[in-house]
């Protein structure tokens, strides 16, 4: 196992020991609390310092960060199609014809996109 795993296990062990001392010896509660905070901060710093480092991953400067998905499966809306053609009312889910300005079931005015 690598050193980061051992540091994480040691941090968990320190938490367990601190809880044991806090419940069994409440006289030392303040000291144990501050020692635990110092231990955890030190552990997190060590985890950061001992992070794995390797050669940088090769990147293509001209490549897009988004993968190509190929041709679009749904056609884009044309100018001849009326805007806002969801096919249902967004308030009551009643089916409506595209281009309707108000829902015939609930009477709400439908948004125009």
Secondary structure, DSSP 8 states (H G I E B T S, - for coil): --HHHHHHHHHHHHHHHHHHHHHH-GGGHHHHHHHHHHHHHHHHHHHHHT----------TTS-SS----S-SS----TTS-TT--SB-TTT--B--TT-SB-TTT--B----
